[in-house]
Amino acid sequence: MTVEQKVKELHHFISGELVEGASGRFSNVYNPSTGEVIAQVPLATKEEVQKAIEVAQKAFPAWKNMSVGKRAEIVMKFRQLVKDNEAELVEIICTESGKTREDAKGEITRGLESVDLAINAPHLLKGEYSVNVGGNINAFSTKAPLGVVAAISPFNFPVMVPFAQTSMAVAVGNSVILKPSEKVPMSALFYSELWKKAGLPDGVWTVINGDKETVDELLANPTVQAVSFVGSTTIAEYIYQTGTNYNKRVAALGGGKNFMIVMPDADLEKTANAFIGAAYGAASQRCMAISGAITVGKETADNFVAVLKEKVEKLKVGPYTEDDVDFGPVITNQSKEMVEGYINRSIEEGAKVVVDGRNPSICETSNGFYLGPTLLDEVTPAMEVYQQEVFGPARIVVRVETLQEAIELINDHELGNGVTIFTNNGAAARKFQEEIEVGMVGVNVPIPIPVGYYNFGGWKRSKFGEGYMFGPDQARFFTKVKTISEKWLSVDDETTTSFAFPSNEKDQ
Ligand code: NAD
């Protein structure tokens, strides 16, 4: 019997229950901390996706017609159930993603901000009303759910990102199909049961596991009205182009290259502390992770690198089961090799290794996918390691002479998710804030992730389509507006026929 045959076989979640995969195709799910295969996830065929969509569509009318307050109550119960089961959810996140317990708790907390906002859906669903816009006509607008909508998620936040993509979609009355990352499918199956316990009618919530074949049917199927995607830029662009080709509403969030500008007046000790957590936390597998520092002036660069070196060398990589670990492994062996490749090629291109995280000592005793922290200095914009998003703990320092140069560099980069500046100079911070071409901006804040009631999304090739994750925009993205002009005729009203285009010039 092979290892694969012994591991747990996962399912889909359709019509309120776990459903076995019928394709015979599976993908291995790893515990990145040990390198072991812990489960196999079924990869749905086109036909299985079609059946799941039919179930979701059937559940839609009753859910749409349930009062907004009753729907909000179910979302509120779901929130409480997540809190009640937090400890178990943390263990599942850590097992399948490798992140530390503290980090997993943080992602649940941030994910619940989206659920909190969804509980407020009744407020966000309020329409507009105007009295007597002409001839006793009242005009008003309403917001209606779209129908069946889909969310496709990345591996790095098994809870926070799907919560951000789906909570509002559910609350405003849609039937939602989640396609989690095949690398981390266990969290989604766990909280599917919580949706059911909260009282969500069967069919309103679906988890369909799979790969490209599954996603392609979600994109092509005419019943699916909107697609929320979060993942890498290449796939985000594909999802946006394909989904909009099928006339769907698509919001596709991609990768990031997020720089921290370090100004000459910054407190280097405090700035380095902020850099370390934001750059290496979660093994740098965050779309908003700080990818590198852009230091202004030679003295700033030399001093900052010296302070960083000392701190980076002390970081501890290891399994989440050890309490003093700063960050865990990367998600797969393939991911580890990709990051090592970036480091190797950057050295060939002339980058200077300040701290080398390749072959950390833990790899002598564990088969987990570990990489220690790497810091590369004297990186230039021509290098691959500067241009590409590196989804693992290899971080860079780019040296420039002026703030203007730093801003121009960042603005020239094709990605524009997050950025931050560390300075005590208000004029510099203001110039930066105004001129920077990036979606989420920080001033002396290491990871400028907006709170859940602000919209989240990058600029340039970090986001395709006019939709955001988190925030009030979610209510707009997952509803359509109907505008009604209404007049009630009394017996005394006289009517005439007019062939002129209706205007407010005279009462209609
Ligand atoms: P990914 O693009 O490889 O996968 C994301 C999803 O797309 C998964 O569900 C996957 O199954 C599916 N997918 C993969 N290849 C596909 C294909 N060819 N056709 C159709 N679907 C496909 O991303 P990942 O590695 O899981 O996640 C990491 C990436 O996500 C990073 O680039 C990170 O920056 C990004 N991310 C962005 C944000 C954001 O808010 N902008 C948030 C989290 C992660």
Boltz pocket constraint, residues with backbone or C-beta under 6 A from the ligand:
constraints:
  - pocket:
      binder: B
      contacts: [[A, 152], [A, 153], [A, 154], [A, 155], [A, 156], [A, 157], [A, 161], [A, 179], [A, 180], [A, 181], [A, 182], [A, 210], [A, 211], [A, 212], [A, 215], [A, 216], [A, 230], [A, 231], [A, 232], [A, 233], [A, 235], [A, 236], [A, 238], [A, 253], [A, 254], [A, 255], [A, 256], [A, 286], [A, 287], [A, 288], [A, 389], [A, 391], [A, 417], [A, 458], [A, 462], [A, 469]]
      max_distance: 6.0
